Amino acid sequence: MYEYEEKSDIIGSPCSLMNPYKGYTEGTIVGDYGNTVVVRLTNGKEIVGFRDEVIIYN
């Protein structure tokens, strides 16, 4: 499904989606695949989004 996950400092960082997913915007980065990231939302759902669609807080 994905290519290779990159080692990244952003994994575990809190983030916000620019476009809400079913009303949820807050989450945590759990995977980094280059120009896409996997976000675990506060409801437990994991979604894939482009890096420029996610605000990452360090």
C-alpha positions in Angstrom: 0.0 0.0 0.0 2.8 2.4 0.9 6.4 2.7 -0.1 9.0 2.8 2.6 8.5 4.6 5.8 11.1 7.2 6.5 12.9 7.7 9.9 11.6 11.1 11.0 11.6 13.4 13.9 7.9 14.3 13.4 6.6 10.8 14.4 4.8 11.3 17.7 4.2 15.0 17.1 0.8 16.5 17.6 -0.9 17.9 14.5 -4.0 19.4 13.1 -5.7 18.7 9.7 -6.5 21.7 7.5 -9.6 20.0 6.3 -11.6 18.1 9.1 -12.2 14.4 8.8 -15.8 13.8 10.0 -15.5 16.7 12.4 -12.1 15.7 13.7 -9.0 17.8 13.2 -6.6 17.0 16.1 -4.3 14.0 16.1 -0.7 12.6 16.2 1.7 11.7 13.4 2.3 7.9 13.5 3.9 7.4 10.1 6.0 9.4 7.6 6.2 8.3 4.0 7.9 11.3 2.4 5.2 13.6 1.0 2.4 11.7 2.9 1.9 11.2 6.6 -0.3 8.9 8.7 -2.3 10.7 11.3 -4.0 9.0 14.3 -7.0 11.2 15.1 -8.3 11.7 18.6 -11.2 9.3 17.8 -8.6 6.5 17.0 -9.0 6.5 13.3 -5.8 6.6 11.2 -5.9 8.5 8.0 -3.3 9.3 5.3 -2.8 12.9 4.2 -0.4 14.9 2.2 2.2 16.7 4.3 1.0 20.1 3.1 -2.6 19.3 4.3 -1.3 18.8 7.9 -0.1 21.4 10.4 2.6 19.7 12.5 3.5 21.1 16.0 7.0 20.5 17.2 
